């Protein structure tokens, strides 16, 4: 009994204190409104001044805040695009706060530059940021398209939903030199080794902002950050609550030059809920459907070797060996003379005439256009969700998942139809005040994706084998020639005879045969069976609260690729996937001097891929502030990339040759060690096996950024870069006899190699953002990128115009109540010579205009927008062999996005 009494006394005391604490707690309630429109504002930060006690307004603009302090208390109210306001609250309920709209140029907070928050004005390297207000007001039909309007950025459009951005050159359809992170997860598809744009991940309504870090960024973000890193950040459900939805619909192909006029549909929904101060969750979905733009380049492509070549004159009716850029199946070609010799053996009295014909008469099979062999119905469906739980005061756990599927078209070494492509990302993350630990996996499923070239070649063989087609052609050709017909006419007559019974595109016969072929796995058909995965664990710790003399941060990660294509893409076997592991770690030290006027930052990262030697990438930056809001930045940056998973292990017959990885085991498989391939343009040169080295770049940059009278933001930079061990491809021809021969068997290869010597780049960029009266804004930017020193015979894939520029005029809200907004953007870039594994040729200059007008309805928390991408419907291409992009005109209704 004596032991129980003290315990009871303690419990009584604890209970008394608890009752007293509850009695003293004050719950403050209020509403935050726009001072001009009188509409409520969601996601507004409400904090008790001098403390870390705070909350956010919900989707109705209301906030509830509990404190043990007695009234009055001072609150700090802040929101993006509104002036921060400090108020003293004397009552618990009925508090109304009105915020004035404002635009603080250069004050946006960015993270990607140093992996720690800082004002964009004080970033030590070049960086661009787009916030959710800019996303709402942009004319782009998809938020991802806004990247193309940032300075120094090039975007290659493979299809409506597959777009690839890059900075400072070296771009293409699918870029292994740019990292893309979405809520901290590497957004690459494991089998492709590059991001598939916005096909998976956050829905448009769930994007809070995105940042673009230009140039080399491997020191903090690891292999692949050769030419930039993109961070796309989602909305936290503790901050962004309630139901939001957007219905966007429009028209494409209005001039009917590619297809009949068709609809464009983009529907999105998001719901966020703060259940308590500890738990919140969100879910979202987005659906896009349209008839895609067509790749319709009918120019004649003359192949040299296995995969590259040049554009020449000629059409199907003027060149018997015509190979249209975006025509498939006509890659199958043979020397008709060899067929005629076989025919002459059966018809001896023809042999004399056959002997008078040229020794080489190349003839190709008849192909089909992209419109005939792809499904025009492009769609993309995304679903995502996350649960956030605050384990402790400064520790939050996040369980999140993103899943996407759809149809699209991608340009690589050929054009590929990504049909029913699926990819999912799943993450568990713990975030503290100064640290994070996350693990995630990416699961890829190629669905029914197929190679257009290979599938159509095999389709031709299915309806009439070349062993039948070419003899029929040869006999008809001889009959026409002996009848006195001119050579070209004889060829066209022969083609008509050989093509007898050719299935017409769109018929039941065509669909039956084509579907049978595309659904058979490579090499018997065109189907990929890629089920590759990526696993990654990473963490970071900032010693800011422990070490005071400098800001020190450390981090590291482990990554593993599991390549599983059942032999249809990689050199793996069924049930025996290829595993590739990487390990990385980094450290960053920053310190300010001379009363914060100079800040120095040094970072370094070490990475090891199990198939290559480890690499160390340092970075040193300096930020000098000679006066308030005047910042001069200098950076020395390095970056590198290991050969991609495809460059290591691809083993793909693309119909015109074999794309081969650099791994020695693949060379041994094709006997390329003892019988090396020859350079097709110089048959005296043999291509010996040399293991590919990681590619690296060293870059120096000088920049200046300033804000003048809070109305003008000026940013300029210049850089020089040097690339070493530049990873490229070159063509090779292997002859079965071991020596070059016109008649002997041969096989074409596209081989991964390092370009000798160093490749140099340089460029500059400048931008001006000016706030005009009454909230109007003017933005101008221009940039230039130049490549020097590429050795003869190597393709650099630089693919950047020397000059490009963007001009924009807009207003997020004008009129008496600021309910009308608009944005007008003009983009221009000059012509340049485009290179890829697929094709090379001149890409014409183009300019395009995007425009939108929106109308706000605060009472129903909605926005109506009317917009157009490529307003003038002036078709243009961003890459040779890619689609011609026309106008897209839409109207949208969005709820709860104010």
C-alpha positions, 0 to 999 in steps of 0.5 A: 500500500505504501508503494502505491500511494506515491504512484497515485500522487504522481498520477494526480500531479501529472493529471493536474498539470495536464488539465492546467495545460489544456486550460491554458491552451488557446486555439486561434481560428481565422481566414486569409483572403486576397485583398483585391479579389476577396477570394480565400487563399489556400496553402498560406503559411501561418506561424506564431512569430519567434516560434516554429509553431504554425500551420497552413490554410486549408482549401477554403482559406481557413486556419486553426492554430493551437498555442499555450501562449495567452492572447495577444499573440503575433502571427506572420502570414506569408504566401507565394506571390503575396506580401508577407503580413504580420498581425497581432491577434487579440481574439481566438475566433473571427480573425480575417487577414487580407494579403496584398498581391506582390511579386518578389523577383529573385526571392524564390527559394531553390534547393537543387543548386546546393541541396539546401534552401537558398534564394535563387538570387544568391545561387552559386550556379545557373539555375531556373525555377518555375512555381505553381503560379507560373504553371497555372498562367502558362499557355502550355497545354502541359506543365512539362512543356514550360521547360522549353521557354527557359533560357539555354534549354532545348527540347526534343519532341518524339511525340506528344507525350515524350519530350526530352529537355537538355541544356548546353547541347548534346541533346536527343530523343532520350538523354542520358546526360540529364538527371531528372528527379521527381520528389527525390526519386531518379525518374529514369526508366531502368532499361532506357537509362533516361527519363521518359519525360512526364509519362510517369510521376506527378500529375499537373495539379500536384506539381508545386514547382520545378527547378532546372540546374544547368550544366555539370551537376554530378558532384551532388547528383551523381552519374548522368548530370553532364548537362543538367539536372531537373528537380520536380517537386510535389505538393505537401498534403499538410499544406495543399488540401482539399479537392482540385480538378481540371478539365482541359479539352481542345482540337488538333490537326485543324488544317487536316494536313496530317489527320482529320481534325481530332480532339485533345483531352487532359483531365486531372484530379487531386485530393489532399487531406490533413487528418490531424497535425500528425497525419495527411495524405493525397491522391491524384490522377491524370489522363491525356488522350489525343491523336498524335503528331506524325513523323512524316519526313519522306526524304530519301535516306542513303545508308552507309554501313549499319545505322548512319547515312545521309539524305539524298535526292529521290522518291519512291518513284524516282529511286528503286532503292528509296529509303524514306526517313519515316517510311518503314520496311523499305530498309530491306535492300539487295543488289538486284544484279545478284538476283538477275544472275540467278534468274539468268541461270534459269533463262540462259538466253537472258544472260548475255543481256544481264551481263551488260547491266551494272554490277550493283543495282540496289533495290529496296522493298516497298515500305509503309508510312508511320501513319500506317504502322502506328496507333494514332491514339496516344494516351497517358494515364497517371495515378499517384498517392502519398501518406505523410506522418509526423513521427516527431516534432521534426521527423516526417515519414512519407510513403509514396507511389507513382504509376503510369501507363500509355502509348507513345512513340520514341526515336532512338536508333529507330522509331519505336512504338511504346504501346501499353508501356507501364512504369511505377515508382514506390518510395519510403522516406524519412525526413528530419530537420537536417537529414533524410533517408529514402529508398525507392524502386522503379519497375518498368514494363514495356507492354506491347512496345515494338520497333517500327522498322524491324516489325515492318520489315518482318511484316513484308517477309510475312506477306511475301518473302524477299526470296519470292518478291525479288525474283518476281521483281527481277523477271518483270524488270527483265521483261520491261527492259527487253520490251524497250522500256527506260530503266526507271520505268522498268523498275516501277513496272517491276515493283508493281508486279512484285507488290501484287497482293500487298496488303493495304494499310488499314485493311483486315488482312494488314492488321491481322498480319501486322499484329501477329508480327509485332506481338512476337518477341525479337528477333522473330518479331518486333516485340520488346519484353523489357521488365527491367528494375531499379533499386536505390537507397540514399541519405544525407545529413547536414551538420548545421546544428553541430558544426558551427565554423562551416556548413558541412553536408554529407550523403551517399547512395547505393543503386542497382539496375536489374536488366530483364529483357529476355534477350529482346533488348539486352544480352540477358537470358530468360530467368537470368537478368543482368545486374549492375550495381553502383555506389556513391558518396559526396561531401559539401563544405560552405563558408561565408567571409567578410560579413557575408559578402563572399561565400565559398562552397566546395563539394566532391563526389565519388562513384563506383560502377562495378564494371568501371573504375571509380570516378571523383567529381569535384565542384568549387563555387564562389558567390561575391556580393559587392552590394545588396542584390548584386551577385557575381558567381563563379564555378568550377564544375565537373561531371561524368557518366558511365556508359548507360545500361544500353551502351553496356549490354544492348544486343539489338538487331534494328533491321539495318544492323546490330546495336551492340554494347561495349561489354567484351562478352558481346564482342566475343559472341559475334567473333569481333575480337578475332575478326574485327569489323571494318570502317565502312568508309575506309576499308583499310581500317579495322575497329579493334575492341577497347573497353569504353571509359566513362565520359567526363566534362570540366566546366568553368562558368562566370555569371552575374545576377541582380535585382534593380528596384524590385522591378527588374531581374537581370541574369547573365552567364558564360561558360566553357566546357571540355569533354574527354572520352566522349561516348559515341557510336561508330559503324562497322562492317564485319565480313565472314571471310575476314576481308572486305568483299562485295559478294561475301556475307557481311554484318553491320554493327553500331559500336560504342566507342570513346572519341579520341582527344577532347571535345570543347564547348562554350556558350552564354545566356542572358535574361531580363524579367521586368515588372511593368505597371499594373502587374504586367510582366515582360521576359526576354532571354537569349542563349548560345551553345557552340561545339568545337574539336569533334574528330572526323568520323565521329558523331557528337550528337551536340544537337543545339542551335547556335542561337535561340531566344524567347520573349514573353508578355503576361499578367497573372491578374489585371482589371479592377479585381485582377480577375483576368490573366494572360500569357503570350510567348514567342520562341525562335531557334536557328537551323543546325545540323542534327545527328543521331544513331538513327539519322543525320541531316539539316534541321530548319530554323523555326519559331512558334507562338503560344498564348492563353487568356484565363478568367478567375471566378473566386466565388467558386474557386475556379479558373477558365482558360483559353489557350493555344500551343503553336498558335499560328499552326506553323509546323516544325520539327525539333529533330530530324525523323521526329514528328511535325508539330502543329497547332493545339487549341484548348479550353480548360476549367480548373477548380480550387487552383487559385 
